[in-house]
Every structure is written in C-alpha cells, then in structure tokens.
C-alpha cells in the first residue's frame, strides 16, 4: 500500500501540490482526474522521488526518500516515458526492448511479447518509423511488463487509437487481478468512466473529492467533473 500524508510541493512561487493525504491499496485501480495544472503529474513525480515532500510518503510500510523505482513503474505517455529508453534513430523495436530490459532487470519478456504481438508491432521496424500511436503503445507495454507492485500511467490513452483503448483497460484489469495497483491520470472521461475502483479529483494542487465506483452508480464522472470544475476547465 502507498500512504501519502500531508504532502505539499511548491514550484518556485506556485503551489504544485498542497497538503494531500490519500492511499493506494494493492489490487485496485485508481484514476487521478483534473484539468491541466491540477497536480496529477506532480503527484506522480513525487511518488518516484523526483520531488521532495515535506509530508510523508510510505510505500509498503517503508518511508522511502530514494530508489522509489524499485517499487513502481511510471509511464509518462505524453513525454514518451519515464525511466525508459530514449531510442536512437537506428534502434529497432527489438533493440529498444533489449535496452529497456537491461535498464530494468524485473522486466517480464513473456508479458511484453504477448502485447507486442496483440498490437502487431514489428520487432524489426525502426522505432522512429513506427506511427506515434505504436510508439506510445510500445512504451506503455514495456513499462507494464516490469514486475513491480505499482504502475503509474500518466495520460495512457493520449494519442492512442480508440481501438486499442479497451485493450489497455484489459492490461490494467489483468494487473489488478494479479494483486498489483494501477494509478492512471487521464483527461479521457469516456474511457475511465466506471472503469476504476477509486477516483481522486484534483484541482489547483488540492484533493477536492474522493469517490469509489459504488458511489458513482448514480453520479457519473461527467456530472462530477462538471460540478467540480469551472466551464473553462471542462473537457
């Protein structure tokens, strides 16, 4: 379990995260919801130790200031990954995967092969020659192939074809079934609606609402979003 107590982080004079306390249990899927600048990515970066917290972040009973990545795999899809490989122009998909595995000894090659085949990504195609969507899928698959307890996916549905979004949700469900935790930030309300165990709504660096799937039966995410955010922040 991840426990966050009174976490704050300031970007120079601006507040990135303000006094957030929340928990992420093993075996559940969480969605971080909010407009740009709400603090979703900042919270992710805090969880892997990139931002110092004046509160407390406890992972599996241990308060950790360094080496967060041994517990977590974080994939920043928009910026093409965190703790992943920056592919030179000549890298094929296969060489990219090998380089990723070298950096991450907990990499499960069989898991990666399953989804590389499902998404029809040619191992011998150069990374740079893949479509933008296929590049992002490859990065996502590699990060999900790590054998850790927590998977942090920052905008995983961004620039991904609609036909693959249900497959990505199935990847998430499979991890949950294995007792892992998946935390997703997303602007894609249609995809995440009623698909996660718990929803955290962030606004201006604050946690303004927490709700679980049972509480959303009569209150869809679209209505919650509309009630919490101003018209200019609506998607």
Residue frames as qw, qx, qy, qz and C-alpha x, y, z in Angstrom:
[[0.000, 0.887, 0.462, 0.000, 0.00, 0.00, 0.00],
 [0.350, 0.311, -0.032, 0.883, 1.05, 3.58, -0.68],
 [0.275, -0.805, -0.482, 0.209, 0.14, 6.09, 2.02],
 [0.317, 0.438, 0.029, 0.841, 0.55, 9.81, 1.46],
 [0.363, -0.719, -0.493, 0.329, 0.28, 12.14, 4.45],
 [0.115, -0.925, -0.092, 0.351, 0.09, 15.95, 4.21],
 [0.655, 0.040, 0.386, 0.649, 2.15, 16.10, 1.04],
 [0.210, 0.938, 0.104, -0.257, 2.96, 19.53, -0.37],
 [0.649, -0.030, 0.343, 0.679, 5.33, 20.58, -3.14],
 [0.141, 0.880, 0.119, -0.437, 5.93, 24.09, -4.47],
 [0.662, 0.425, 0.285, 0.547, 7.02, 25.07, -8.00],
 [0.271, 0.301, -0.066, 0.912, 9.01, 28.21, -7.18],
 [0.209, -0.037, 0.338, -0.917, 6.24, 30.57, -6.02],
 [0.683, -0.064, -0.318, -0.654, 3.36, 28.38, -7.25],
 [0.591, -0.222, 0.694, -0.346, 1.83, 25.52, -5.31],
 [0.374, 0.218, -0.804, -0.407, 2.11, 22.28, -7.27],
 [0.586, -0.331, -0.736, -0.073, 0.58, 20.07, -4.58],
 [0.195, -0.486, 0.336, -0.783, -0.98, 21.31, -1.36],
 [0.387, -0.226, 0.677, -0.584, -1.46, 19.16, 1.73],
 [0.760, 0.086, -0.438, -0.472, -2.66, 15.99, 0.02],
 [0.356, -0.265, 0.851, -0.280, -3.39, 12.84, 2.03],
 [0.835, 0.207, -0.144, -0.489, -4.58, 9.67, 0.30],
 [0.558, -0.313, 0.769, 0.004, -3.95, 5.94, -0.01],
 [0.648, 0.394, -0.488, -0.432, -3.48, 3.44, -2.83],
 [0.758, -0.255, 0.560, -0.215, -4.22, -0.16, -1.86],
 [0.092, -0.281, 0.884, 0.361, -2.79, -3.21, -3.61],
 [0.191, 0.288, 0.930, 0.129, -5.09, -4.90, -6.09],
 [0.219, 0.785, 0.483, -0.321, -7.03, -1.78, -7.07],
 [0.422, 0.390, 0.359, 0.736, -7.17, 0.65, -9.97],
 [0.145, -0.718, -0.309, 0.606, -7.16, 4.38, -9.29],
 [0.398, 0.638, 0.352, 0.557, -7.89, 7.34, -11.56],
 [0.259, -0.479, -0.162, 0.823, -6.49, 10.83, -10.98],
 [0.259, 0.698, 0.566, 0.354, -8.82, 13.32, -12.58],
 [0.170, -0.808, -0.152, 0.543, -8.49, 17.05, -13.16],
 [0.507, 0.860, 0.033, 0.040, -7.65, 19.71, -15.75],
 [0.676, 0.398, -0.217, 0.581, -4.13, 20.67, -16.79],
 [0.088, 0.532, -0.354, 0.764, -2.24, 22.13, -13.84],
 [0.730, -0.528, -0.157, -0.404, -4.35, 20.30, -11.27],
 [0.341, -0.667, 0.625, -0.222, -1.29, 18.47, -9.88],
 [0.982, 0.058, 0.080, -0.159, -1.66, 14.97, -11.33],
 [0.771, 0.468, -0.301, 0.311, 1.80, 14.72, -12.89],
 [0.027, -0.682, 0.493, -0.540, 3.40, 16.48, -9.90],
 [0.782, -0.364, 0.354, -0.363, 1.91, 13.84, -7.61],
 [0.968, 0.232, -0.063, 0.072, 3.32, 11.09, -9.85],
 [0.494, 0.627, -0.397, 0.453, 6.76, 12.68, -9.81],
 [0.385, -0.619, 0.460, -0.506, 6.59, 12.88, -6.01],
 [0.945, -0.164, 0.174, -0.225, 5.81, 9.17, -5.77],
 [0.912, 0.263, -0.096, 0.301, 9.02, 8.25, -7.58],
 [0.658, -0.515, -0.056, 0.547, 11.13, 10.64, -5.51],
 [0.459, 0.447, 0.216, 0.737, 11.65, 13.42, -8.06],
 [0.165, -0.712, -0.017, -0.683, 10.02, 15.98, -5.78],
 [0.246, 0.043, -0.738, 0.627, 10.93, 16.32, -2.13],
 [0.447, -0.627, -0.496, -0.401, 7.89, 16.17, 0.14],
 [0.052, -0.408, 0.518, -0.750, 7.59, 17.96, 3.45],
 [0.809, -0.234, 0.122, -0.525, 4.93, 15.40, 4.38],
 [0.446, -0.320, 0.835, -0.028, 5.29, 11.64, 4.27],
 [0.766, 0.311, -0.358, -0.434, 5.07, 9.01, 1.53],
 [0.498, -0.336, 0.784, -0.157, 5.12, 5.42, 2.76],
 [0.687, 0.326, -0.501, -0.414, 5.39, 2.52, 0.30],
 [0.840, -0.062, -0.538, -0.026, 4.65, -0.98, 1.60],
 [0.725, -0.646, -0.204, 0.124, 5.32, 0.13, 5.16],
 [0.668, -0.206, 0.051, 0.713, 8.61, 1.86, 4.39],
 [0.116, 0.955, 0.084, -0.261, 9.12, 5.60, 4.16],
 [0.758, 0.107, 0.329, 0.552, 11.39, 5.98, 1.20],
 [0.031, 0.862, -0.073, -0.501, 13.29, 9.05, 0.00],
 [0.152, 0.579, -0.661, -0.452, 15.31, 7.28, -2.68],
 [0.013, 0.129, -0.967, -0.218, 15.02, 4.29, -5.02],
 [0.589, 0.244, 0.366, -0.678, 11.26, 4.61, -5.45],
 [0.606, 0.414, -0.442, -0.515, 11.51, 2.99, -8.86],
 [0.108, 0.177, -0.977, 0.055, 12.23, -0.42, -7.39],
 [0.275, 0.315, 0.776, -0.473, 8.59, -0.39, -6.26],
 [0.437, 0.696, 0.328, -0.466, 6.99, 1.47, -9.16],
 [0.436, 0.170, 0.579, 0.668, 6.89, 1.68, -12.91],
 [0.175, 0.724, 0.253, -0.618, 5.93, 5.11, -14.18],
 [0.437, 0.284, 0.613, 0.594, 5.00, 5.78, -17.79],
 [0.129, 0.656, 0.112, -0.735, 4.58, 9.38, -18.89],
 [0.629, 0.427, 0.606, 0.236, 3.00, 8.72, -22.28],
 [0.282, 0.949, 0.131, -0.047, 2.91, 12.32, -23.46],
 [0.041, -0.876, 0.472, 0.093, 6.65, 12.78, -22.83],
 [0.808, 0.350, -0.471, -0.063, 7.40, 9.23, -24.02],
 [0.876, -0.166, -0.423, 0.158, 8.16, 7.58, -20.78],
 [0.275, -0.814, 0.417, -0.296, 9.99, 7.91, -17.52],
 [0.531, -0.431, 0.729, -0.016, 12.83, 5.51, -16.64],
 [0.858, 0.396, 0.327, -0.013, 12.54, 4.21, -20.21],
 [0.629, -0.087, 0.414, 0.652, 14.92, 4.16, -23.15],
 [0.277, 0.787, -0.075, -0.547, 15.47, 7.18, -25.35],
 [0.837, 0.235, 0.458, 0.187, 15.62, 5.44, -28.71],
 [0.164, -0.492, 0.463, 0.719, 18.38, 6.50, -31.14],
 [0.569, 0.467, -0.204, -0.645, 17.30, 6.75, -34.76],
 [0.441, 0.343, -0.794, -0.239, 18.77, 3.36, -35.64],
 [0.302, -0.098, 0.847, -0.426, 17.09, 1.40, -32.81],
 [0.437, -0.189, -0.742, -0.473, 14.71, -1.30, -33.95],
 [0.693, -0.488, -0.052, -0.528, 11.78, -2.26, -31.73],
 [0.927, -0.147, -0.313, 0.150, 13.67, -5.38, -30.65],
 [0.530, 0.244, -0.352, 0.732, 16.77, -3.38, -29.71],
 [0.282, -0.538, 0.101, -0.788, 14.59, -0.91, -27.82],
 [0.854, -0.403, -0.164, -0.285, 13.07, -3.77, -25.80],
 [0.844, 0.006, -0.338, 0.417, 16.52, -5.24, -25.06],
 [0.245, 0.406, -0.276, 0.836, 17.79, -1.85, -23.90],
 [0.539, -0.526, 0.009, -0.658, 14.73, -1.42, -21.68],
 [0.928, -0.265, -0.259, -0.024, 15.26, -4.89, -20.19],
 [0.653, 0.207, -0.370, 0.627, 18.91, -4.09, -19.46],
 [0.050, -0.441, 0.238, -0.864, 17.84, -1.00, -17.51],
 [0.658, -0.288, 0.223, -0.660, 15.05, -2.87, -15.71],
 [0.108, 0.253, -0.961, 0.034, 16.05, -6.37, -14.51],
 [0.396, 0.205, 0.750, -0.489, 12.45, -7.01, -13.34],
 [0.473, 0.361, -0.327, -0.734, 11.28, -6.91, -16.98],
 [0.663, 0.118, 0.720, -0.165, 8.96, -9.80, -17.99],
 [0.040, 0.308, -0.653, -0.691, 9.77, -10.61, -21.62],
 [0.056, 0.306, 0.934, 0.174, 6.86, -13.06, -21.99],
 [0.099, 0.720, 0.514, -0.455, 4.37, -10.43, -20.86],
 [0.067, 0.631, -0.243, -0.734, 5.83, -7.90, -23.32],
 [0.051, -0.106, 0.847, 0.519, 5.81, -10.41, -26.18],
 [0.159, 0.506, 0.840, -0.114, 2.11, -11.12, -25.60],
 [0.161, 0.826, 0.320, -0.435, 1.11, -7.49, -26.09],
 [0.050, -0.528, 0.513, 0.675, 3.66, -6.71, -28.79],
 [0.113, 0.128, 0.913, 0.370, 2.01, -9.50, -30.78],
 [0.135, 0.665, 0.693, -0.242, -1.51, -8.30, -29.90],
 [0.108, 0.845, 0.069, -0.519, -0.75, -4.77, -31.10],
 [0.790, 0.498, 0.251, 0.254, 1.03, -6.10, -34.23],
 [0.066, -0.938, 0.305, 0.154, 4.24, -4.20, -33.59],
 [0.873, 0.410, -0.198, 0.175, 7.01, -5.46, -35.89],
 [0.737, -0.584, 0.085, 0.329, 10.15, -6.23, -33.88],
 [0.658, -0.021, 0.320, 0.681, 12.44, -5.36, -36.77],
 [0.187, 0.845, 0.287, 0.412, 10.91, -2.00, -37.63],
 [0.355, 0.194, -0.307, 0.862, 12.93, 1.01, -36.52],
 [0.145, -0.553, -0.618, 0.540, 11.37, 2.76, -33.54],
 [0.030, 0.414, -0.054, -0.908, 11.36, 6.08, -35.40],
 [0.211, 0.005, -0.692, -0.691, 9.39, 4.50, -38.28],
 [0.087, -0.450, -0.874, 0.164, 6.50, 3.42, -36.05],
 [0.154, -0.716, -0.357, -0.580, 3.40, 5.57, -36.00],
 [0.119, -0.486, 0.413, -0.761, 3.11, 7.87, -33.00],
 [0.802, -0.305, 0.050, -0.511, 0.39, 5.63, -31.59],
 [0.946, 0.053, -0.305, 0.101, 2.51, 2.48, -31.95],
 [0.378, 0.445, -0.495, 0.643, 5.50, 4.20, -30.31],
 [0.399, -0.439, 0.340, -0.729, 3.34, 5.07, -27.32],
 [0.936, -0.148, -0.106, -0.302, 1.91, 1.55, -27.16],
 [0.785, 0.248, -0.457, 0.337, 5.42, 0.09, -27.14],
 [0.087, 0.447, -0.488, 0.744, 6.48, 2.39, -24.30],
 [0.662, -0.340, 0.171, -0.646, 3.35, 1.52, -22.34],
 [0.958, -0.004, -0.269, -0.100, 3.79, -2.24, -22.84],
 [0.594, 0.335, -0.532, 0.502, 7.43, -2.12, -21.71],
 [0.152, -0.411, 0.454, -0.775, 6.54, -0.24, -18.54],
 [0.813, -0.214, 0.079, -0.536, 3.63, -2.57, -17.79],
 [0.885, 0.174, -0.430, 0.045, 5.99, -5.55, -18.31],
 [0.141, 0.487, -0.650, 0.567, 8.01, -4.64, -15.24],
 [0.642, -0.366, -0.673, 0.020, 7.37, -6.89, -12.23],
 [0.080, 0.165, -0.438, 0.880, 6.59, -4.29, -9.57],
 [0.003, -0.461, -0.810, 0.364, 3.63, -3.64, -7.28],
 [0.152, 0.769, 0.315, -0.535, 2.64, -0.22, -8.60],
 [0.436, 0.305, 0.526, 0.664, 2.11, 1.11, -12.11],
 [0.033, 0.700, 0.215, -0.680, 1.75, 4.86, -12.62],
 [0.425, 0.374, 0.616, 0.547, 0.39, 5.74, -16.06],
 [0.008, 0.562, 0.117, -0.819, 0.30, 9.44, -16.94],
 [0.526, 0.552, -0.080, -0.642, -2.27, 10.00, -19.72],
 [0.436, -0.158, 0.853, 0.240, -2.01, 6.44, -21.13],
 [0.510, 0.564, 0.649, 0.009, -4.90, 6.98, -23.56],
 [0.126, 0.837, -0.112, -0.521, -3.40, 10.11, -25.11],
 [0.306, 0.617, -0.564, -0.455, -2.73, 9.74, -28.87],
 [0.256, -0.072, 0.963, 0.032, -3.78, 6.07, -28.69],
 [0.364, -0.094, -0.622, -0.687, -6.26, 4.86, -31.31],
 [0.657, -0.218, 0.199, -0.693, -9.72, 4.19, -29.94],
 [0.890, 0.077, -0.394, -0.215, -9.50, 0.53, -31.00],
 [0.583, 0.211, -0.655, 0.432, -6.62, -0.02, -28.54],
 [0.240, -0.491, 0.352, -0.760, -8.15, 1.72, -25.53],
 [0.881, -0.276, -0.004, -0.384, -10.21, -1.26, -24.42],
 [0.868, 0.171, -0.383, 0.265, -7.06, -3.41, -24.75],
 [0.217, 0.459, -0.471, 0.721, -5.19, -1.03, -22.46],
 [0.602, -0.418, 0.210, -0.648, -8.03, -1.27, -19.94],
 [0.972, -0.075, -0.196, -0.106, -7.73, -5.05, -20.11],
 [0.595, 0.358, -0.488, 0.529, -3.99, -4.76, -19.41],
 [0.182, -0.469, 0.397, -0.767, -4.88, -2.73, -16.33],
 [0.835, -0.266, 0.030, -0.481, -7.53, -5.23, -15.21],
 [0.895, 0.136, -0.397, 0.151, -5.05, -8.11, -15.64],
 [0.319, 0.402, -0.532, 0.674, -2.57, -6.33, -13.35],
 [0.494, -0.392, 0.276, -0.725, -5.29, -5.77, -10.75],
 [0.944, -0.091, -0.185, -0.259, -6.21, -9.45, -10.94],
 [0.763, 0.211, -0.460, 0.402, -2.56, -10.24, -10.14],
 [0.584, -0.662, -0.332, 0.332, -2.79, -8.14, -6.97],
 [0.444, 0.065, 0.051, 0.892, -0.97, -5.12, -8.42],
 [0.038, 0.783, 0.371, -0.498, -2.03, -1.47, -8.21],
 [0.402, 0.363, 0.418, 0.730, -2.51, 0.76, -11.25],
 [0.052, -0.730, -0.286, 0.618, -2.80, 4.54, -10.90],
 [0.414, 0.427, 0.524, 0.610, -3.86, 6.42, -14.02],
 [0.064, 0.564, 0.145, -0.810, -4.14, 10.11, -14.75],
 [0.280, 0.307, 0.750, 0.515, -6.40, 10.89, -17.66],
 [0.253, 0.257, 0.017, -0.933, -8.45, 13.54, -19.42],
 [0.368, -0.028, -0.754, -0.543, -10.37, 10.81, -21.28],
 [0.471, -0.093, 0.516, -0.710, -13.52, 10.72, -19.19],
 [0.824, 0.175, -0.218, -0.492, -15.29, 8.39, -21.64],
 [0.664, 0.272, -0.691, 0.088, -12.62, 5.70, -21.23],
 [0.197, 0.175, -0.763, 0.591, -12.18, 5.91, -17.47],
 [0.557, -0.239, 0.088, -0.791, -15.87, 6.33, -16.60],
 [0.880, -0.199, 0.194, -0.385, -16.92, 3.43, -14.31],
 [0.833, 0.366, -0.405, 0.094, -13.69, 1.54, -15.11],
 [0.338, 0.408, -0.619, 0.581, -11.72, 2.13, -11.88],
 [0.505, -0.424, -0.708, 0.254, -12.14, 1.26, -8.23],
 [0.309, -0.742, -0.304, 0.511, -11.48, 4.74, -6.92],
 [0.381, 0.699, 0.216, 0.565, -11.34, 8.27, -8.33],
 [0.406, -0.555, -0.204, 0.697, -9.31, 11.17, -6.91],
 [0.301, 0.838, 0.308, 0.336, -10.29, 14.60, -8.24],
 [0.525, -0.328, -0.075, 0.782, -7.55, 17.25, -8.09],
 [0.202, 0.884, 0.283, 0.313, -7.93, 20.99, -8.54],
 [0.066, 0.885, -0.244, 0.391, -5.19, 23.61, -8.20],
 [0.321, 0.432, -0.740, 0.403, -2.96, 21.14, -6.37],
 [0.417, -0.201, 0.605, -0.648, -5.62, 20.07, -3.89],
 [0.122, -0.180, -0.968, -0.129, -7.55, 16.83, -3.49],
 [0.352, -0.073, 0.072, -0.930, -11.12, 18.12, -3.75],
 [0.837, -0.041, 0.106, -0.535, -13.05, 14.85, -3.92],
 [0.006, -0.273, 0.961, 0.053, -12.55, 11.12, -3.50],
 [0.782, 0.092, 0.159, -0.596, -15.16, 8.63, -4.66],
 [0.335, -0.188, 0.912, 0.146, -15.30, 4.90, -5.36],
 [0.164, -0.048, -0.765, -0.620, -17.06, 3.03, -8.13],
 [0.129, -0.487, -0.856, 0.115, -20.05, 2.12, -5.94],
 [0.030, -0.625, -0.331, 0.706, -20.71, 5.77, -5.18],
 [0.068, 0.348, -0.411, -0.840, -20.67, 6.62, -8.89],
 [0.230, 0.326, 0.904, 0.153, -23.58, 4.37, -9.89],
 [0.129, 0.822, 0.554, -0.009, -25.99, 7.30, -9.86],
 [0.076, -0.946, 0.086, 0.304, -23.43, 10.05, -10.35],
 [0.854, 0.369, 0.116, 0.349, -21.32, 9.61, -13.49],
 [0.601, -0.270, 0.050, 0.750, -17.87, 11.09, -13.80],
 [0.224, 0.470, 0.355, 0.776, -19.09, 13.68, -16.31],
 [0.339, -0.820, -0.323, -0.329, -21.52, 15.21, -13.80],
 [0.688, -0.590, -0.107, 0.408, -18.92, 15.13, -11.01],
 [0.542, 0.045, 0.196, 0.816, -16.41, 16.84, -13.27],
 [0.023, 0.649, 0.365, 0.667, -18.94, 19.49, -14.26],
 [0.506, -0.811, -0.278, -0.095, -19.79, 20.19, -10.63],
 [0.722, -0.493, -0.014, 0.486, -16.16, 20.44, -9.50],
 [0.466, -0.132, 0.296, 0.823, -14.59, 22.48, -12.28],
 [0.229, 0.627, 0.088, -0.740, -15.44, 25.75, -13.96],
 [0.744, 0.601, 0.222, -0.189, -16.72, 25.88, -17.51],
 [0.328, 0.828, -0.443, -0.105, -13.27, 26.78, -18.84],
 [0.231, -0.480, 0.844, -0.062, -11.82, 23.59, -17.37],
 [0.824, 0.184, 0.435, -0.313, -14.41, 21.23, -18.81],
 [0.358, -0.230, 0.772, 0.471, -13.18, 18.73, -21.40]]
